[in-house]
């Protein structure tokens, strides 16, 4: 199925009207950006976009005129899009990857974005198993085993706040909380580091906060290769806890053995 010819400009979705040479805001059809407001240079059409008005400033306005205006941002649109040469999906993805790298401020509607806006939930690989990301419920559900659910609400986060951390049993496919008095490394258990919500599902997070579906996409891309980091227990704090508990038990054993009444 062919995706619609649309452009996301600084988080706002626009239809491309090639006949009238303008962009039409999807959620406000009265708001239109004429192609004439953009200037061609080095394979791109460039302009100054007002993020509140959701429109471009006149070409007579220079970057220096609005340098200190935080509501205005520069945008760059590849010339081929303006010339009605809409890219195929692979090229659209490449354009978007380049846009994120160079901050063009625009995204082409590709299959990743279109699928998510049409309701397809993201997937993430956790220790070789696929889980469905349902940010509305803030949980990860195993793709084939509905009894296996990871509730993100109750997981601790990393020190930088960018990921969720948990011990995970690879056989039962459940998060686990080791006993504080544990003295042996548990089998089939690893530590997993799950990306934060902006990486997992920026569309779902936008909906949670009452934003437009595409509003966070300028900064946070939709990813189709989400994967949790998996660490063996030997690289986690659990190893030290096990050793500490062993030593404490040995000390208690020595004290008990030495507590002899010789009278």
N, C-alpha and C positions, 0 to 999 in steps of 0.2 A: 504494500500500500504506500502510495506516495505521500510524503509529509506535506503539510501546507507551507506555502511560501510566506514565511513569517520571520521577523527579526525581533530579538529581545534587546532593547536599548536601555542600558543601565538598569536592568531589572524589570522593565515594562514591556509587555508584549504588543507588537504592532504587526498588522497585515501589510504586505507589500502590494501596492496598487500600481502596476507598471503602466497601465493605460493612462492614468492621470498623473503618473510620476510623483507619488506621495506615499508616505507611511501613515496608516490609520490605526490609532490606538484601539485595541480589541475591546477594552472595557469602557471606552468613551469614544464612540464613532465620530463625535464632533471635533475631536482633537486630531489634527492632521499635520504632518511635517512634509513640506514640499522638498523635492530633491534639489530645488534651486537654492536652498539654504546651506547646501554642502559644497565644498570646493574640492576639485580634483587635484591630487598631488601624489606622485610616486606610486601609482597603482592603487590608490585609495581615494575615497571621498571622505573629507574631514569636516567636522563642525563642532560647535560649542553647544552642548545640550544642558538645558536647565532642568534639574532633577525634580523640582517642585512643579513647575509648569508642564513638564514632560513634553517639551518642544525645543527646537533649536533656535538659537539667536541668529540675528541677521549676519550675513557674511561680512558686513562692514565692522562688526565687533571683533576686536583682536583678543588674543590670549592675555596680553598685557592689560587690557581694559577690565578683565574679570579675574585677574590673578589671585586676588584675595577673597573672591566670592566662593564659599564652600558649597554653594548650591549649583555651581556650574562645573561641568566636567567635559573634557575633550573626548570625542568619539571618532573612530576610524572604521569605515565600511569598505571591504574589498570591492574594487571596481567591477569585477565580474558580476557581483550581486546587483549593483546598480544598472548594469547593462543587460539585465534580464537573462543572465547566464547562471541560473540557479544550480548549485552544485549537487552532485549525487551524495549519498550518505557518507561514504568514506571521505570525500573531500570536505563535506560539511563538518564532520568530526575534526578533521585536520585544521580547518579554519578556526573552529572553536578552541582547540588546544593551543593554537598560536595566539588567539585572542587572550586567553588566560595568561599565557607567558608574557605577552607584551602589553596587556591591559588596553585593548582596543575599545572596551566599553560596550561592545555589541556581541551578540551570539546569533548564529544562524539556527533555525529550527532543524535539529537533527533527530535521528531515531531515538537516541537516549532521552532527550528532553520530551519529545512527543509521547513516547511510551509512558513516561512518568506522569505527565499531565493528563493522560487518558486513563490513569488508574493503576498502572502496573507498579507493584511495590518492588523496592530494591532487594537484591540478594547479597548475602555475604558468606564467604567460606570460613568455617571455623573448624580447624583441625581436620579438613577433608570433607566435612559435611556442609550442605547448603542450608542456610537459614533465611527465612523471609523477614525483612525489616518492616515492622509495623509501628511507626513512630506515634501514631494516634494513641495506641495502647502502651507505647514505650516498651515494646517487647520484641524478641526475636523468636520466631517459630520455625522448628525444623520443617523442611520442605515436604517430607514424607511421613514423619512421626509427630503427630499433633500433640502428643503427650510431652514432648521435649520442648520446653519453653524457657527462654532466658529473660527474666524480668529486669530490664535496665534500671528501673526506679530504685532497686535495692543494692545495686552494685557500687562499690567505691570507685572514685575517679583518681586518675594519676595526679601527681603534684602540680603539673601544668594545666590540669583540667581539660585536656584534649582527648582523653580516652578513658574507657572503663576497664577495670581490672578484676579478674576473678580466677579462682582455681576451677578447673573443669575436668570432669570425668569423661574420657573419650569413649567409653563403652556405653554408659547410660545416657550420654549426651546431655548432662545436667551440670550446672555450676554446683560446687561443693564448698563447704566451710570446714577446714581441718580443725580437729579438736586442739585446743590450746596446750593440752598435755601430751600431744602426739610424740611418740618415740621412734617411729619407723616411717620411712618414706612410703606413702600410699601408692599402690600400683595403679596404672592407667590414669594417673592424674597429671595434668600440666597446668601451667598458668597461661591464660589468654589475655590479650590486650585488644579491646574492641575500639575502633575509631569513635570519636565523639559524634554527637547528633548532627552537626553541620556537615560532616563528611558522610554519615550514614544516609541522610535524607533531607537535603536543604528545602525541598518542596514541602515535606511533612512538617518541618519546623516552622516554615512560613505560615502554613495553615494554622498551626497551634497558636501563633501570636496574632492571628487575624490579618496577616499581610497577604498581598497578591501572591499567587503560586510561584511566579518567576522572580519575585523581588530580591531573593538572596543569591540568585544564580550568577550575578556578575562576579561575586567573590568566591562562591562555593559551587563547584561544578558537580553535575550528576556523574557518578562513577559506575562503571559496569564491571569492575574487577575488584570489588571490596573483599578484603581478606583480613582476618584477625591475626595478630602476631602470636605465635605459640612458643613458649619457653619451657624447657625441661625444668623439673623441680630443683635440679642442681644449680640453676641460675636464679633461684628465687629466695626470698627470706625464709621460706619453710625449711630449707636445709639447715640454716643456723638454729632455727627453733628446735628441730629434731635433735641436733647435737647438744644443745643447751639442756634439753629435757633429759637426755641420756646421762649427761654428766651429773645433773642434780639427783637423778635416781641412784647413780653409783655412790654419790656422797652420802645419801640417806642410808644406803645399804651398809657402807663402811661404819657409819655412826651406830647403826643398830647392832652390827656385829661386835663393835668395840664396847658396847654398853653392857659389860659383864660385872656381876656382883661377886667379888672374890671372898666376901666375908662368910 
